[in-house]
Amino acid sequence: MIETNRRSMAPSLTLTGVWVAFTTAEAPYTALRNVTLAVTGGEWLAIVGPNGGGKSTLARVMAGLCPVSRGNIACDVPVAFVWQNPDAQIVGDTVREDIQFGLEATGAAASDMDSIVRDVLAQVGLNVAPDTPTAALSGGQQQLLATASSLALQPALIVFDEATSMLDPAARVRVLEAAKRLHNGGTTIVWMTQWLEELAYADRVIALADGAIAYEGDPRAFLYGDDPPETDATNSSLTDCMSPCERLGFEVPFTVRLTRELLRLGAQFSPLPMDPEQWARCLESR
C-alpha cells in the first residue's frame, strides 16, 4: 500500500527571491518577480491569480519543471505535478498502463504493481477497471487518473496546476475530493486555481499579481477581510469594507456575496462560509 506522509511543521519546499524571465519575439517577459515563500509539510496551499499572473510558471518552478532566472529553491521531498490538461500527462492506452509507466521508470518491482494500481485508484476514488482504455474516460476521470499516476510515485507534495479549470462542476468536485483525501492522509497540496470557492479547502492562500505575491494569509480573511469576526454579524468593517480579494480585482464568489448581504440584514454565521457546502452546513445547524 502507498504510505501517506505525516504532517510536519517544517518547510518542505522553499523559494527565495525567485525571478523567471523569458525571451519572446516581441520583448523580454518577466513571469515571476522576487517570489519568496515556504510550503509547510502537510498543508494545503492555494495559489490564485488572473490569467498571465504567474500561476502556471510558479507551479512548474515548484515541480522542478522550469528553471529560474534568479533566486534559490530548496526542496527536500519528492514532488509530483498534475497538469491543467490531463491529455498532457496521460501516456498509457489503459488505466493500468498509465499508472505503471511511472512505476517502471522508478524501478518498482513488477510483483508490486497490481496492488499499487488498485491502491492509488482507490485513494483518488476512480472506480474503473484497471484495463479500461484511457480514451474511454471522461475529463474528470482522466484528471483523477493523472492524480493517481502521480500518487503512485509516492510524492510528499503534489502540485495541481489548475486541475479543475477544464472540468464541469460535478467533475471538479470529484477531483477536489480526491485531493482532500490525499491531504487528510498527510500529503502536502499546492493548488493553483482561478476558482475562489476552492479556497474553502485550503489552509493558506497566496495571491499573485503581475508575477509577484500580492497577498499571503488566511483564505477566509482573503475573501471577507482581514481578521474577520466569526460571530459578530453586524460588524461594519466586514460588511462595508473591501476585502483583499476585491482590492486585487478578483470576482467575489457568490457564497461570499450572499453571506455579506445577509450579514447586513443581521444574520449571523460561524464560521463564515466560503463555498456552497459550507453554506449548507450553516443552514443545517440553524
Residue pairs with C-beta under 8 A, 6 or more apart in sequence:
1 115
1 119
2 116
2 119
2 120
2 123
2 151
2 152
2 154
3 154
4 182
4 185
4 186
4 187
5 41
5 42
5 77
5 156
5 185
5 186
5 187
5 188
6 42
6 186
7 41
7 42
7 186
8 40
8 41
8 42
9 40
9 41
10 40
10 41
11 38
11 39
11 40
11 41
11 74
12 39
12 40
12 41
12 75
12 76
12 77
12 156
12 157
12 188
13 38
13 39
13 62
13 73
13 74
13 75
13 77
13 79
13 157
13 188
13 190
14 37
14 38
14 39
14 72
14 73
14 74
14 75
15 35
15 36
15 37
15 38
15 61
15 62
15 71
15 72
15 73
16 36
16 71
16 72
16 73
16 74
17 34
17 35
17 36
17 70
17 71
17 72
18 32
18 34
18 35
18 36
18 61
18 68
18 70
18 71
18 72
18 73
19 30
19 32
19 33
19 34
19 35
19 68
19 69
19 70
19 71
20 30
20 31
20 32
20 57
20 61
20 66
20 67
20 68
20 69
20 211
21 28
21 29
21 30
21 31
21 69
22 28
22 29
22 30
22 31
23 29
30 211
31 54
31 57
31 211
32 54
32 57
32 58
32 61
32 68
32 211
32 212
33 54
33 210
33 211
33 212
34 71
34 212
35 54
35 58
35 71
35 211
35 212
35 213
36 213
37 206
37 213
37 216
39 45
39 62
39 157
39 188
39 190
40 188
41 77
41 156
41 157
41 188
42 183
42 186
42 187
42 188
43 188
43 189
43 203
43 204
44 179
44 183
44 188
44 189
44 191
44 201
44 202
44 203
44 204
45 188
45 189
45 190
45 191
45 202
45 203
45 204
45 205
45 206
46 191
46 192
46 193
46 198
46 199
46 201
46 202
46 204
46 205
46 206
46 219
47 55
47 58
47 59
47 190
47 191
47 192
47 193
47 205
47 206
47 207
47 208
48 55
48 192
48 193
48 194
48 196
48 199
48 205
48 206
48 207
48 208
48 250
49 55
49 194
49 207
49 208
49 209
50 194
50 209
50 249
50 250
51 194
53 208
53 209
53 210
53 211
54 208
54 210
54 211
54 212
55 161
55 162
55 192
55 208
56 84
56 161
56 162
56 192
57 66
57 211
58 192
58 208
59 81
59 159
59 160
59 161
59 190
59 192
60 66
60 81
60 161
61 68
61 73
62 79
62 159
62 190
63 79
63 80
63 81
63 159
64 73
64 75
64 79
65 81
77 155
77 156
77 157
77 188
78 153
78 154
78 155
78 156
78 157
79 155
79 156
79 157
79 158
79 159
80 150
80 151
80 153
80 155
80 157
80 158
80 159
81 150
81 158
81 159
81 161
82 89
82 143
82 146
82 147
82 150
82 158
82 159
82 160
82 161
82 163
83 89
83 146
83 161
83 163
84 161
84 162
84 163
84 165
84 166
85 166
86 139
86 142
86 143
86 145
86 146
87 142
89 146
89 149
90 98
90 134
90 142
90 145
90 146
90 149
91 97
91 98
91 101
92 98
92 99
92 100
92 101
92 134
93 133
93 134
93 135
94 130
94 131
94 132
94 133
94 134
95 117
95 121
95 126
95 128
95 129
95 130
95 131
95 132
95 134
95 137
95 145
96 117
96 130
96 131
97 134
98 134
98 145
98 149
99 113
99 116
99 117
99 120
99 121
99 130
99 145
99 148
99 149
99 152
100 113
100 117
101 149
102 149
102 150
102 152
102 153
103 113
103 116
103 152
103 153
106 153
108 116
114 130
116 152
117 130
117 152
118 130
120 148
120 149
120 151
120 152
121 127
121 128
121 130
121 148
123 148
123 151
123 178
123 181
123 182
123 185
124 144
124 147
124 148
124 151
124 178
124 181
124 182
125 144
125 174
125 177
125 178
125 181
126 141
126 144
126 145
126 148
126 178
128 137
128 141
134 142
134 145
137 145
138 171
139 166
139 167
139 168
139 171
140 167
140 168
140 170
140 171
140 172
140 174
140 175
141 171
143 163
143 164
143 167
143 171
143 175
144 174
144 175
144 178
146 163
147 158
147 160
147 163
147 175
147 178
147 179
147 182
150 158
151 158
151 182
151 187
155 187
156 187
156 188
157 187
157 188
157 189
157 190
158 179
158 182
158 187
158 188
158 189
158 190
159 190
159 192
160 179
160 189
160 190
160 191
160 192
161 192
162 192
162 193
162 194
163 175
163 179
163 191
164 171
164 172
164 175
164 176
164 193
164 195
164 198
165 193
165 194
165 195
167 175
172 195
176 198
176 201
179 189
179 191
179 201
180 201
182 189
183 189
183 201
191 198
191 201
191 202
193 199
196 223
196 245
196 250
196 251
196 252
196 253
196 256
197 253
197 255
197 274
197 275
197 276
198 275
199 205
199 219
199 222
199 223
199 274
200 219
200 273
200 274
200 275
200 277
200 278
202 219
203 219
204 216
204 217
204 218
204 219
205 215
205 216
205 217
205 218
205 219
205 222
206 213
206 215
206 216
207 213
207 214
207 215
207 216
207 222
207 244
207 245
207 248
207 250
208 214
209 248
214 248
215 222
215 244
215 248
217 226
217 244
219 274
220 228
220 271
220 272
220 274
221 227
221 228
221 243
221 244
222 243
222 244
222 245
223 243
223 245
223 252
223 253
223 256
223 272
223 274
224 238
224 243
224 256
224 259
224 260
224 272
225 237
225 238
225 241
225 242
225 243
225 244
226 244
228 238
228 272
229 235
229 238
230 269
230 270
230 271
230 272
231 268
231 270
232 238
233 263
233 266
233 267
233 268
233 269
234 263
234 266
238 260
238 263
239 260
239 263
239 264
243 252
243 256
245 252
246 252
253 274
253 275
255 273
255 274
255 275
255 276
255 278
255 279
256 273
256 274
258 279
259 267
259 269
259 272
259 273
259 279
262 269
263 269
269 282
271 278
273 279
273 281
273 282
